[in-house]
């Protein structure tokens, strides 16, 4: 019973997808948290979820699968699938996963990295950097950030600039050459996407260019055309949009991105 309820599982998974076969998978990278609520198709396994995406077990196929909606049946509506296994521990599936091909029921091998969350405070950098929480994720000190509290806010560039005409974004319009680190007006802390800082150009005529990490690549997005469900690009609005100081599970590029200018 303890095994079925996930007693021996770590509470947090760190997942890194490759996006060479599916651009969406790259944005599905990140931290997934233990969710031991029983569903009709999950007879004796827990699942791990992030926003509406989750890893579950399919008895019929004897495999762990990845699905992009909480309403999906992991035996029918999965996006990626492990090799056949009976293990209760998803980390034992290793990197032997396959992704569904576009408009096809065939699967193709994919690059995939899966690891558990932190084990102790030392995993999070130790004293002065961060501590390992009860759900096996790192809680960083106020001036630290990153998956393992690797980075210092004071050492992060406040502004990045393309300082040569030869080093610029070339496209159908003129792109900003200076980008400022996005900080939340509420507390002055760096706003993060996938544990990485965000850089924003000056607001001009209601438009802005934003550089951020979307799970596997840095991207430049022009707003409002590149992001869903946002029209106000003030620092306060952007910090809320990217999930700063939110009890929700944070920004999800897989559902937010409409158009990427550069990657």
N, C-alpha and C positions, 0 to 999 in steps of 0.2 A: 504493500500500500504506500509506503514512504517513497519507493521508487516511482510508482505511478504518479504520485502528486508532486514529483520534482524535488523531493527533499535533498537528493544528492547532486542536483544540478546547480551550477553557478547561476546567479540571478541575471547576469548581463553577458551578452555575446557581442563581440566586436566583429563586424562583417565588412569585408572589402570585396566588392564585385569588380569585374572587368567590364568595360563597355564596348569591346570590339565587335561583339555579336549583337548587343542590344544597348542602345544609348540609355534607355530607361534604367537598366540595371546599375549603372554607375551611380546614379542619383539615389539608389536604394541602399547604398552603403551606409554604415553608421552603427549605432548602438541599438541592440534589440533586448527587450526586457522580458523576463519570465512571466508568463500569463498562464496560470494553471486552471482556468475555468474550463469545464468540460463542454465539448460540443458533440453533436450527435455522431459525427464521423471520426472523432478522436477517442477511441475506446480506452486506451491505456497510456497516453502520452500527454505531456504538457505542450505548450507552444510558446514561441518567442515572438513578440510583436514590437513594431515601431510605427506609430501613427496607424494607418489602416493596412500595413503590410505585415506579413507574418510567416514564420516557419512552423509547419505542422507535420504530423506523421500520417501516412496513408497505409492502412493495414492491407488494403487490396494489392498495392504495388510493393509492399514491404520496403518503403523508402520514405525519407524525409523530403518534403517539397517546400517551395517558396511560392507564396501567392501575394497578389497585390491588392486584395480587398478582403476585409474581415468576413464578408458574406460568401467568399469563395469556398468551394469544397476542395481540399488539398489533393483529392484523388482525381478530380475532373478539371479544375480551373487553375492548375498550377502554372507558374511561369518558368520554374527551374526545378530539377529533381536530382537527388543523390543516387548513387549506385545502390542496389538492393542491400538492405541491412536490417537487423533486428535490434540494434542497439537503442537503449533509452537515452544515451548521451549523444546529442547531435554533433558535438565536437569530434567524436570518433569517426564521423563520415569523411573527415579530411577534406581534400580539395577535389575529390572525384565527383564532380557535379556536372550536369548537362543543362543547357538552356533550350527552350523550344525555338525552332526556326520561325521566321516570319511567315504567316499564312500557311503553316505546315504543322503536322503532328510529329515530325521528326525532331530529334534532339541532337545537339552538338556539344562536344566538350567545351567547357569554359574555364578561364582562369578565375580562381575563387580562393579567398583566404578567410578562415574562420578561427577565432580565438576567444577564450573566456575573458571576463573582466579582471579587475585587479585582485591580487591575492592578499596583499597587506599594504601598509602605508609606504613601505619602501618602493613598491611598484608604482606609486604615485609621486615619487621624488623624495618622500620622507619629510622630515621637519622643515618647515618654512616653505614648502611647495604644495603639499596636498596630503589628504588622508583617504584611505579606502573605506567607502561607505558600506552599509549593511547589504545593499543590492549589488555589491561588487563593481561599482563605478567610482571613479576618482572625484572627490570634492576638492577643488583647487582653492588655494588661498586667493584673496581678493586681487592680488597683482600677478597671478599666474593663470595660464589657460593651456588648452591642448588636451588630447586624449589621456596623457599621463602627466599633465601639468608641466609639460616640457618647456613652455615658453613664458618669458617675462613681458608684462605689458610695457614696462619702462624701456625695454630693448626693442620694441616693435616700432617700425617706421611710422611716423605720423602722416607722412605724405610720400607718395611715389610719383615720379615724373618721367615722361619720355623727353629726354633732354636733347635729342638730335632729330632733325627732319627725316633722317634715314631710319630712325627707330620710332615708327608711328603705326597706328592702325590705318590701313588703307581700305577704303570701301566706297560706297555710293554717297557718303556724306563725310563731313569733317567730325572727327572724334576728339574727345577731350584729351589733353596731354598731361593734366594734373589730376590726381585722385587723393582724397583725404580719408584717413582712417575713420571709420564710423564708430562713434561713441554714443552711448545712451545718455540723453539729457537727464534722466532720472537719477543716475548714480555715477556718471562719468566713466563707466567701465566699457571695455571694448565689446562691440556686438559681434557675435560669431555665427558662422554657418558651417556646420560639420566640423566644429572645433578649430576653424580658421578665421582670421580677421576679414573684414569687408571694407572695400575702398569705394568711395563715391565721388563723382565729379561735381562741379558747381551746378546748381539748378539753373537752367536757362529755358525760358518760355515754357515752363511746366514739364520739361524733359530732363533726364539725368542718365548718365552712364554709370553702371555699377560693375565692379570686379569682385567676384567671390568664388569660393570653392564649392563645387556641386557634388562632391562625393568621390570623384576620381580625377577631375580636372579643374583648373581655374578657368572661369569663363567671363566674358564681358557681355553684359546685357544692357540693352537700351530700354529704358522705361518711359512711358507705360507699355509700349508694344511687346516687350519681352517677358513681362510678369503678369500673372493673373491676380485679380481682386485687389488691386491697389491703385489709387489715383493721387494720393498725397505723398510727396517724396521728401518731406521734412525729416530731420534726424529722429524725431520722436516717432513719427509714423513708420519709418523704416526699421527702427529698433523693435517696435511692436510686431511688424510684419515678419521679421526674422526670428521672432520668438524670445526676445530678451525679456527677462523677468516674467516669464510665462510659466504657468503650471502645466501647460500642454507639452507635448513631446518635441516641439520645435519645428523649424522650417523643413519642408520636404520639397526638394527641387524637382522630384519626379512629377509632382502634381502642380507645382507653381510655374515652372518654365514654359513659355510659349515659343520663344525664339531666341537663339543664342547667336550673337554677332561674331564672336571669336572664341576659340577654346585652345 
